[in-house]
Amino acid sequence: MRRFTSPETPFLREYVRAILQRENLILNVLAVPLGIGCGYVAVWLRALILFLQNIFFYQTLSLAETSPIGHSLDGYVVIVPAVGGIFVGCIVYFMAREAKGHGVPEVMEAVILREGKIRPRVVLAKALASGICIASGGSTGREGPIVQIGSAIGSVFGQWFRLRPGLVRVMVGCGAAGSIAATFNTPIAGVIFAFEVLLFEFKTRSFVPLVVSTVFATIISRHYLGDHPAFLIPEYSFRHPIELGLYLILGILAGLLAIVIIKTLYGLEDWFDRLTLPDYLKPALGGLGVGAIGYFITPHAMGIGYESVEAALQGDLTVTFLTALIVLKLVSVSLTLGSGGSGGVFAPNLFIGAMLGGAFGTVVHQMFPEITGNPGAYALVGMAAVFAGVSRATLTSIIILFEMTQDYNIILPLMFACVVADGIARALMSETIYTKKLANRGLYINQDMEVNPLELRLVRHHMTTDVMAVSGNDPVKRAWELVLTTDHHGFPVLNRRGQLIGIITEGEIRRALRENRDRQLIKDVMASKLIVTYPNENLNRALTKMLFHDINHLPVVNRDDPKRMTGFLTRTDIMKAFSKPS
């Protein structure tokens, strides 16, 4: 039998292909100025932090490389982070609430909930808040802020050119990738980070512009900051296969420590949230705690702390001091970010990992000097393993430490310890340091990189808002009339105040009719034990509920008021979502 083919089909196919190619071209072209912008932002943020740091700790107007460790403030150092906290609190509270915290969860939330849209003011607010927080001794890093700033710039680019939501998300990823690349001189890791943490897709439309953005961002960064490793490590060689067992133990310890880090950070954040104090003053209280640690115990727990990391890599610190710094840094970063400060978690986790690895490496090297490398190698592996455990961005952890050191000799134990830490942390806790913040808000994210469009589509975008509902005081025959006159097979049941009290389906209606209960009230027949979904839940989670409970309908309710229905979702609605472009 001959199949009829419309003569317009080849033309339409070529037209669609041309549109897609044009979109890809637009993304690739926009990635160039975006990458250049991210490169300059990374350089400027670094300069801003140095400038403010010299004002806070040395009372000089200079861009010279300094740190809180060698400050000249004596006892006044206790109040410096608190003063910075006041500025940070006011900027966040009155200018942009998204600038609070470590930035990456806010970008993830924008990608999932707001189609990649980020307010332009976030760029300035995050730069000022994080710059002041880090410069005044806040125990945090600059990579989270630069990711949020770069992502915001990418989002603004996408909105200016009125790109569709899927492409705006790619621009957000380009901004994040370029920012990571420029900040750490790690172009490959920048691309991998965007895939693993933000986009959860591996497509040509996103891969090419991500690479373009990181290339130009890195060129700008290297022009101003130079092309050299972030950390110098002693010469290392893998001496004996048995040593891999020691790295296995280090990976396990890193995975366990990762869980402690996440729980401590968000435990303190919850405590500060419950504190009856204005939100704009809470960062000052956290800063006061950090300042006290810096003055009464050690200033090594303040600021970014890369000097201490460098010392651990060189084996210059004792086991006792390394172990103490694990605890002190964990408390300091939790006080800084938990109280509402602004900064990243990447650098603090590298710091904690370096201390863990350095302490472990020193002990095992003293016990087995013939089969182990120097302690600095364990410190380096510990850095990557702890970050892999807290973020589950394991490939990023491996690549970024390799690029930051430019030493390939350590790659085998580095890879092994990272996947072990990832596995241990994943087995004990489903959330990461990035997704835990969103889970606390009711937004669950699956970080597995798989092509599942339902993970990126929200119920609120595909639910039916014009809902046909029935009253609980109506007779069953009224619901049967609606089944016969409409194409609906289930109806939400409301009480006299318009509140959701149940759901009645065609199966329940037919059962009542067979038993001659057509005059019985719907509220006596309906299913009152409701399975519901929420507007900001993704379609994959909603579909899982339908399959698990063998139902075809889900009332969409307000999370804070479960009796207030905002829409209705059916399996048909979910299937229709597959045919729509992201």
BELDA-V293262 format. One line per field, one symbol per residue. ss: DSSP state (h for helix, s for strand, l for the rest). burial: + if it has 9 or more other ideal C-beta (glycine too) atoms within 8 Angstrom, else -. A space follows every 50 residues. Layout:
BEGIN
ss=???
burial=???
END
This chain:
BEGIN
ss=lllllllhhhhhhhhhhhhhhhhhhhhhhhhhhhhhhhhhhhhhhhhhhh hhhhhhhhlllllllllhhhlllhhhhhhhhhhhhhhhhhhhhhllhhhl sllhhhhhhhhhhlllllllhhhhhhhhhhhhhhhlllllslhhhhhhhh hhhhhhhhhhllllhhhhhhhhhhhhhhhhhhhhllhhhhhhhhhhhhhl lllhhhhhhhhhhhhhhhhhhhhhhlllllllllllllllllhhhhhhhh hhhhhhhhhhhhhhhhhhhhhhhhllllhhhhhhhhhhhhhhhhhhllhh hllllhhhhhhhhlllllhhhhhhhhhhhhhhhhhhhhlllslslhhhhh hhhhhhhhhhhhhhhhhlllllllhhhhhhhhhhhhhhhhhllhhhhhhh hhhhhlllllhhhhhhhhhhhhhhhhhhllllllhhhhhlllllllllll llhhhhlshhhhlslllllsslllshhhhhhhhhhllllsssssllllls ssssshhhhhhhhhllllllshhhllsllllssslllshhhhhhhhhhhl llssssslllllllsssssshhhhhhhhllll
burial=----------------------++-+++-+++-+++++++++++++++++ ++++++++---+---++++-+-----+++++++++++++++++-++-+++ ++++++++++++-+-+++---++-++++++++++++++++++++++++++ +++++++++---+-+-++++++++++++++++++++++++++++++++++ ----++++++++++++++++++--------+-++-+-+----++-+++++ ++++++++++++-++++++-++------+++++++++++++++++--+++ +++++++++++++++-+----+++++-+++++++++++++++++++++++ +++++++++++++++------+++++++++++++++++++++++-+++++ +++++-+--++-++++++++++++++-----++++++++--++++-+--- --++++++++-+++--+-++++-+++++++-++------++++++----+ +++++--++--++---++-++++-+++--+-++++++++++++-++---- +-+++++++----+++++++--++-++-----
END
